[in-house]
Amino acid sequence: MRRLPTFVPCLLLAALALPARAAVVPEALRVPPGFRVEVFSADVPSAREIALGARGTVFVGSMAAGKVYALTDADGDGRAERVRVVASGLQMPVGVAFRDGDLYVSAVSRILRLRAIGDHLDDPPAPEVVTDKLPRETHHGWRYLAFGPDGKLYVPIGAPCNVCDRAGYAKLTRMDADGTHWQDVAYGIRNTVGFTWQPGSGTLWFTDNGRDWMGDDMPSDELNRLDRVGEHFGFPYCHQGDTLDPEFGRGKSCKDYAPPAHRLGAHVAALGLAFYDGTQFPARWRGALFIAEHGSWNRSVKSGYRVVAVHVDARGRVRGEETFLDGFLQGDSARGRPVDVKVAPDGALLVSDDLAGAVYRITYGAAPTSRR
């Protein structure tokens, strides 16, 4: 998600307010033939990152609501009958990650942990502080979280600005689950709000939101692939792999930085992403990288507001992109803004929408049946 610049603080405060809930109309959402979109839950205000817990529980962090939700579908009909609040009063708890029975939550300068949360959905434990040493700035200070194949917790530290050059920011870090042994993983990342690992190769892929105020069509948001720890992806000196920044690019060369694996388009606000590793979808979608594009806020003609599928081969080369889910825009009016995607254990694709306060469930083939 892009933030408003610091010279309009009143609008920045408005952006942090809980958004008005849009009507959830799944019939307006479009998917390829054979797929179905249903509302898994319409009671998740400011829904952001999704984490899959044990026994089918779906956890969702929020932006403006300051809460973390637990969604349960006890009868297996593809709809969450219960939405519980398992944490509240937190500062922009966007990120959630589940590991070994515990739920990890980002809250700007802090990472919190809810112990054995699956056993305590009705009486959640008080959050424990894993670390409180992250920057306190809220501009790009909300944090996506994910555990990597190495067992480390990956945490981004976004640039506290539209574009600036400040030491200690614009990078991706990782740490042990107890908050120790920090290590910088990659640099030159303006604001990543989505990263994942490719099945098989274990390669890290992440989205990055390009800077604002360079025009409608510049620069592109990026899909990046990390080939070695310590790579620099250009911000704030070089954008989209080939364009020097008007101010910070002086004396620099784009050849000195890792180029994006794929350009997603200017201002689309690419956020959460997931490789499809299920078996429910037809073969052409298996291994595809699904990316939620939250949508532009400062473009004369809106862009994004959809979920795309980027086709990546086993060698990490992008072979194409196509729209998978759209219909969030009705004319110039947004009815929803997708944020994150996750592949459920049964192969369905879950998509969060912070404008509608909803989580959708996309399946292929016949309608789901109850396990009762």
C-alpha positions in Angstrom: 0.0 0.0 0.0 1.3 3.5 -0.8 1.3 6.2 1.8 0.5 9.8 1.3 3.5 12.2 1.5 4.5 13.9 4.7 3.4 17.3 3.4 -0.3 16.4 3.7 -0.5 15.1 7.3 -4.3 15.6 7.5 -4.7 13.1 4.6 -2.2 10.8 6.2 -4.3 10.6 9.3 -7.4 10.0 7.2 -5.7 7.1 5.5 -5.1 5.5 8.9 -8.8 5.7 9.8 -10.8 2.5 9.5 -12.1 2.5 5.9 -15.8 2.6 5.2 -17.0 -1.0 4.6 -17.9 -1.6 0.9 -20.7 -3.9 0.0 -19.4 -7.4 -0.6 -20.8 -8.5 -4.0 -18.9 -11.7 -5.0 -21.1 -12.0 -8.2 -19.3 -8.9 -9.5 -15.9 -10.5 -9.1 -14.5 -12.2 -12.2 -12.4 -15.4 -12.4 -11.5 -17.7 -15.3 -14.1 -20.3 -16.4 -14.6 -23.2 -14.0 -13.6 -21.2 -10.9 -16.0 -19.9 -8.1 -15.6 -16.9 -5.8 -17.4 -17.1 -2.4 -17.2 -15.0 0.7 -15.4 -17.0 3.4 -16.1 -14.2 5.8 -17.5 -10.6 5.5 -16.7 -9.7 9.2 -13.0 -9.0 9.1 -12.6 -5.1 9.2 -9.4 -3.9 7.7 -8.3 -7.4 6.7 -4.6 -7.6 5.7 -2.2 -10.5 5.9 -3.5 -14.1 6.2 -1.8 -16.9 8.1 -3.0 -20.5 8.2 -3.0 -22.1 11.6 -3.6 -25.6 12.9 -7.0 -27.4 12.5 -8.1 -25.1 9.7 -8.0 -21.8 11.6 -7.4 -18.7 9.4 -5.7 -15.8 11.1 -6.0 -12.3 9.7 -4.1 -9.2 10.8 -5.6 -5.7 10.3 -4.4 -2.2 9.5 -6.7 0.3 11.0 -8.8 -1.9 13.3 -5.8 -2.7 15.5 -7.0 -6.3 15.9 -6.1 -9.8 14.9 -8.9 -12.2 13.9 -9.3 -15.9 14.0 -11.7 -17.4 11.4 -13.0 -21.0 11.8 -15.1 -23.1 9.5 -16.3 -26.0 11.7 -18.6 -27.7 9.2 -16.3 -27.4 6.2 -18.8 -25.6 4.0 -16.3 -23.0 2.8 -17.7 -20.2 5.1 -16.4 -19.2 8.5 -19.1 -19.5 11.0 -17.1 -17.7 13.7 -14.8 -14.7 13.7 -13.0 -14.2 17.0 -10.8 -11.3 18.0 -7.6 -12.9 19.5 -5.7 -9.6 20.0 -6.7 -6.0 20.1 -5.5 -2.5 20.9 -2.3 -3.0 18.8 -0.6 -0.5 16.5 -1.2 -1.5 12.9 -1.0 -5.3 13.4 -0.9 -6.1 9.7 1.5 -9.1 9.7 0.7 -12.5 11.1 2.7 -15.7 10.9 2.1 -19.1 12.4 4.7 -21.6 13.6 4.8 -24.5 16.0 1.4 -23.6 17.5 2.2 -19.9 18.1 1.0 -16.9 16.2 3.4 -14.0 15.6 2.0 -10.5 15.0 3.7 -7.3 13.8 2.9 -4.0 15.6 5.2 -1.5 14.0 8.2 -1.4 16.5 7.2 -4.7 18.1 6.8 -8.4 17.1 4.4 -10.2 19.5 3.7 -13.8 20.0 0.5 -15.5 21.1 1.4 -18.9 22.6 -0.5 -22.1 21.7 -3.2 -19.9 20.2 -5.1 -22.8 18.6 -6.0 -24.1 22.0 -7.1 -20.7 23.3 -9.3 -19.1 20.6 -12.0 -18.2 23.2 -9.5 -17.2 25.9 -6.5 -15.9 24.0 -3.3 -15.4 25.9 -1.7 -12.0 26.5 0.8 -11.2 23.7 4.4 -11.8 24.6 7.0 -9.4 23.2 9.5 -11.1 20.9 11.3 -7.9 20.1 10.6 -4.2 20.5 13.6 -2.9 18.7 12.1 -2.2 15.2 11.8 1.4 14.0 8.8 3.3 15.3 7.9 5.3 12.2 4.5 4.4 10.8 5.2 5.5 7.3 5.8 2.1 5.7 6.1 0.9 9.3 3.4 -1.8 9.0 5.1 -5.2 8.5 4.3 -8.3 6.6 5.7 -11.4 8.4 6.7 -14.9 7.2 8.8 -17.8 8.3 11.2 -19.0 5.7 12.3 -22.6 4.9 15.3 -21.9 7.2 13.0 -21.5 10.2 13.8 -17.7 10.5 11.2 -15.0 10.8 11.5 -12.5 7.9 10.7 -8.9 8.8 10.9 -5.9 6.4 12.0 -2.4 7.4 10.4 -0.1 4.8 11.7 3.4 3.9 10.1 6.0 6.3 9.3 8.2 3.4 8.2 8.4 -0.3 11.8 8.5 -1.3 14.8 9.1 0.9 18.2 7.7 1.8 18.4 6.7 5.4 20.7 4.2 7.0 19.0 1.2 8.5 15.9 1.3 6.4 14.7 0.0 3.0 15.7 -3.6 3.7 14.5 -7.1 4.5 15.8 -8.7 7.7 15.5 -12.1 9.4 15.8 -13.3 13.0 15.3 -16.4 15.1 11.8 -17.0 16.4 12.8 -15.7 19.8 13.9 -12.4 18.3 17.7 -13.0 18.4 20.4 -13.3 15.7 19.2 -10.6 13.4 20.6 -10.6 9.9 20.1 -8.3 6.9 18.9 -10.3 3.9 18.5 -7.7 1.1 18.8 -3.9 0.6 17.3 -1.3 -1.6 13.7 -2.3 -1.0 11.3 0.7 -0.6 8.4 -1.2 0.9 7.8 -4.9 0.6 4.4 -6.1 1.9 4.7 -9.6 0.5 7.3 -12.3 0.2 7.3 -16.1 -0.3 9.5 -19.0 -1.3 9.2 -21.0 -4.5 8.5 -24.7 -3.9 11.3 -26.9 -5.0 14.1 -24.2 -5.4 13.4 -22.5 -2.1 14.1 -19.1 -3.7 12.8 -16.0 -2.0 10.4 -13.8 -4.1 9.0 -10.5 -3.0 7.0 -7.5 -4.2 8.2 -3.9 -3.8 6.1 -0.8 -4.2 7.7 1.9 -6.4 8.0 5.5 -5.4 5.3 8.1 -6.0 5.2 11.4 -7.8 7.1 10.5 -11.0 3.9 10.4 -13.1 1.1 8.0 -14.0 3.3 5.4 -15.5 6.6 5.6 -13.6 8.0 3.7 -11.9 6.7 0.2 -12.0 6.1 -1.9 -8.9 8.5 -4.8 -8.9 8.5 -8.5 -8.5 11.9 -9.4 -7.3 13.9 -12.7 -6.9 16.7 -12.9 -4.3 19.6 -14.9 -5.7 22.0 -14.2 -2.9 21.9 -12.8 0.6 23.0 -9.1 0.6 21.7 -8.1 -2.9 20.7 -4.5 -3.4 17.6 -3.8 -5.4 18.2 -0.2 -6.2 16.0 2.0 -4.0 16.3 5.0 -3.7 18.9 5.3 -6.5 17.4 3.3 -9.3 13.8 2.4 -10.0 12.3 -0.6 -11.9 15.8 -1.6 -12.9 16.5 1.0 -15.5 15.5 4.5 -14.2 17.7 6.6 -12.0 15.9 8.7 -9.4 15.9 12.4 -10.3 17.5 13.3 -6.9 19.2 10.3 -5.4 20.3 8.7 -8.7 23.0 11.3 -9.4 26.3 9.6 -9.9 24.8 6.1 -9.7 24.3 3.4 -12.4 21.3 1.0 -12.5 23.8 -1.7 -13.6 25.1 -1.8 -10.0 21.8 -3.1 -8.6 19.7 -6.3 -9.0 17.0 -5.7 -11.7 13.4 -6.9 -11.0 12.4 -10.3 -12.2 9.2 -8.8 -13.5 7.5 -5.3 -13.7 4.0 -5.3 -12.5 3.0 -1.8 -13.5 3.1 1.7 -12.0 1.1 2.3 -8.8 -0.6 -1.1 -8.7 0.5 -1.5 -5.1 1.5 -5.1 -5.3 1.3 -6.7 -1.8 0.8 -10.3 -0.7 1.7 -13.2 -3.0 1.8 -17.0 -2.9 2.9 -19.8 -5.2 0.1 -22.2 -5.9 1.3 -25.5 -4.5 -2.1 -27.2 -4.3 -3.7 -29.8 -6.6 -7.3 -28.5 -6.8 -6.6 -26.0 -9.6 -6.0 -27.2 -13.2 -2.4 -27.9 -14.2 -1.8 -24.5 -16.0 -2.2 -22.7 -12.6 0.0 -25.0 -10.6 3.3 -23.3 -9.7 1.9 -19.9 -10.7 2.7 -17.0 -8.4 -0.6 -15.2 -7.4 -0.1 -11.6 -6.4 -2.7 -9.2 -4.8 -2.6 -5.7 -6.3 -4.2 -3.4 -3.8 -4.7 -0.6 -6.4 -3.5 2.9 -7.1 -4.4 6.0 -5.1 -2.6 8.7 -7.0 -3.0 7.8 -10.7 -5.4 9.6 -13.0 -6.8 6.3 -14.2 -6.8 3.7 -11.5 -4.6 0.6 -11.9 -4.3 -2.6 -9.9 -7.4 -3.7 -7.9 -7.0 -7.3 -8.9 -5.1 -10.5 -8.3 -2.7 -11.6 -11.1 -1.1 -14.9 -11.8 2.6 -14.7 -12.8 3.9 -17.9 -14.4 7.4 -18.8 -13.3 9.4 -21.7 -14.5 11.6 -24.0 -12.4 14.6 -21.9 -13.2 13.0 -18.8 -11.8 12.2 -17.1 -15.1 8.9 -15.3 -15.5 7.1 -16.6 -18.5 4.0 -14.4 -18.5 1.3 -12.7 -16.4 -2.5 -12.7 -16.6 -5.4 -11.4 -14.6 -6.9 -14.1 -12.3 -9.4 -12.1 -10.2 -10.9 -8.7 -10.9 -14.1 -6.8 -10.7 -13.1 -4.8 -7.6 -13.5 -1.6 -9.7 -16.9 -0.5 -10.8 -16.2 2.3 -13.2 -13.8 4.6 -11.2 -15.2 3.4 -7.9 -13.4 0.8 -5.8 -15.7 -1.9 -4.2 -12.8 -3.8 -2.8 -9.0 -3.8 -2.5 -7.2 -7.2 -2.4 -4.3 -7.4 0.0 -3.0 -10.9 0.5 -3.4 -14.4 -0.9 -2.8 -17.8 0.7 -3.3 -21.4 -0.6 -5.5 -23.3 1.9 -4.8 -27.0 2.7 -7.6 -28.1 0.4 -6.2 -26.1 -2.5 -8.6 -23.2 -2.4 -7.1 -19.7 -2.7 -7.9 -17.3 0.1 -7.9 -13.5 -0.7 -8.2 -10.7 1.9 -9.9 -7.4 1.1 -9.3 -4.5 3.5 -11.9 -2.2 1.9 -14.7 -4.7 2.1 -13.5 -6.2 5.3 -13.7 -9.6 3.8 -11.9 -12.8 3.0 -12.8 -14.6 -0.3 -12.4 -18.3 -1.1 -11.7 -19.2 -4.7 -12.3 -22.9 -5.7 -12.3 -24.8 -8.9 -15.1 -27.2 -10.0 -18.2 -28.2 -8.1 -19.5 -26.3 -5.1 -18.1 -27.4 -1.7 -20.1 -29.7 0.5 -20.5 -29.8 4.2 -18.7 -32.4 6.2 -21.7 -32.9 8.5 
